[in-house]
Amino acid sequence: MKSQVKTTCNRDCPDACSIVATVEDGRITRIAGDPDHPITQGFLCYRTSHFLETQYSRERLTAPLLRSKQSGKLLPVSWDEALDFVASELVRIRTESGPSSIFYYRSGGTLGMMGAVVDLFFERFGPVTVKRGDICSGAGDEAQMVDFGVEDSSDFFDLYNARSILLWGKNPCVSSPHLLPVIKECRRRGAQVLLIDPVRHKAHSLADHFIQVRPGGDFALAMAVAQLLFSRGQIDPDASSYCDHLSAFREQAFSRPLSDWLHEADVDQAAAERVSDALGQDKPATILVGWGMARRRNGSAIVRALDALAAVTGNLGVPGGGSSFYFKRRGAFDSSFVKGLAPRTVCEPLFGRELLEANDPPIRAVWVTAGNPVAMLPESHTTVAALRSRELVIVCDHLLTDTAELAHVVLPTTTLLESDDLLGSYGHHYLAVSRPVVPPPDGVRSDLEIIQALAVRVGLADVVAGSARQWKQRMMADKLGPHGITVDTLEQGPVRNPLASKVLFADRKFATPTGRVNLIHSPAPSPALPDADFPLLLMALSTERSQSSQWARPQAGLAVLTVHPDAAAGIPDGGIGELHSAIAAMRVVVRHDPAQRRDVALIPKGGHLRSGHCGNALVAAALTDLGEGGALYDQPVRLRPL
């Protein structure tokens, strides 16, 4: 018997696609994009289109694993045995060393709201140590909160009102594929598209102009553009009425000669003038701010500078204008039952170091869910050392990842096609539910079921009791209920968040203390520069096949490194080399690309450490200027022939 079931992708991607799954005799035989979803429009990205390979992989975990004291191996056990062991050990550690000796780490492997129930358990069990900062978007998040007091965007389709679209550090072909039809239609209607990026990638085909800025030189380019805007009289005459520090921002732009800013950005004046005209003359203009650009030590300053450019040119609060970094995906839901209590935090980009350095008390137990820190975070080998030296590590996952391989207990959990959850999106304003397309295999439980079974064993059953549907209702009632939106509503199809503005800041009122834009007006950290010993900057980029470690398929052979032929250290195209940083090295297949800058080394994001594909093993842990994000793209490296 054949049927079709709709669900929503819960993975760490802005598009939150609606999926139509075909089920035959209890097995999913096909997944496709939902043609009725306004954003998905009938197509899925490559990664989700091929997810059935993971869903039915022989590597899928279908029973809890417990590390044997005799053999040291992870062996299948019953759920009762696994959970009884975990409960007794967590209680023992809490009794002996206090709840702060337990570290609960939840990352973005699923973006569903049900994770808040797991948060609630660990808050009430302790509260325990939790993470702070954000490896992915911390710098940009903090930048927009400082500038605007809120982090959100105008409606997804408001882009149709733009005359200029600036893809600043953004590759929608990989990171936001459902933007592509909109951008193409905008161009058909006459809008111009500028691509500003150190990397030449597929989005180049969308652009009328490509500006190949120096890595981290985006702040300098923004200052050069600001200087031109002021000099040419392209500032909004009303900017002083809704912007704080306008004079100080102008002083910052003129603190160096234009030629100095252009030299630091490694672009010519014509390129800066083109950006200035797009923002100050050919408007309304929208800056689509890429996330990778903020993964530098000056990342927050870069995003703040772009926010300022949008503000002073009058491109905020108008149809077709804006500085769009993120959509407020949790804004329609109420998770205030989690109070945010924690006796101690661990900075996510410094995960390995801070675990090793923690004392009074030391961290003895780590619970990992929705994440693979060994592959996701910098200094992979430090993270391995930190986890190996813990007394108890529990990992919830559906595959035996690099992190799960280090665990004492692995608890098999559901996939995106078995999820029962509530979802927003950080790429648009549509709300949705995910529902199980098929039941999970025998021996697999959702994170909610896992934590509820654990709660029974530690005397907290009442705290997290309730079905997934009941928790959805609880999180929707206060904010969406008055608008007549219920779980039943979302089960009929996605609904645009009624709390989200069509045009953000249309009243030119901002959630800052003064109600005005807080323009950046202080110097930014200098961008990272390669040197003679390490002449390249390593960038691990999302690809169509791998957005992060959760998407990466099994990897054979050596990792592929792409460089300009002049930066290949004499290694021929297809030859083997060794890529070195100050902390590690890896063997790579070298590919030549004359379209790339001579100071970058490009490797696919999400590679597994065990297969020698993990670029993060070479990256020293360092923080961005604000937001405690990871400065992942500032790592100098060198390439050597073998």
Secondary structure by P-SEA (a helix, b strand, c coil): ccbbbbbbbcccccccbbbbbbbcccccccccccccccccccccccccccccccccccccccbbbbbbccccccccccaaaaaaaaaaaaaaaaaacccccbbbbbcccccccaaaaaaaaaaaacccbbbccccccaaaaaaaaaaccccccccccccccccbbbbcccccccccccaaaaaaaaaaabbbbbbbccccccccccccccccccccaaaaaaaaaaaaaaaaccccccccccccaaaaaaaaaacccaaaaaaaacccaaaaaaaaaaccccccbbbbcccccccccaaaaaaaaaaaaaaaaccccccccccccccccccccccccccccccccccccaaaaaaaacccccccbbbbccccccccccaaaaaaaaaaaccbbbbbccccccccccccbbbbbbcccccccccccccccbbbbbccccccccccccaaaaaaaaaaaacccccccccaaaaaaaacccccccccccaaaaaacccccccccccccccccccccccccccccccccccccccccccbbbbbcccccccccccccccccbbbbbbcccccccccccbbbbbbcccbbbbbbbbbbccccccbbbbbcccccccccccccccccccccccccccccccccccccc
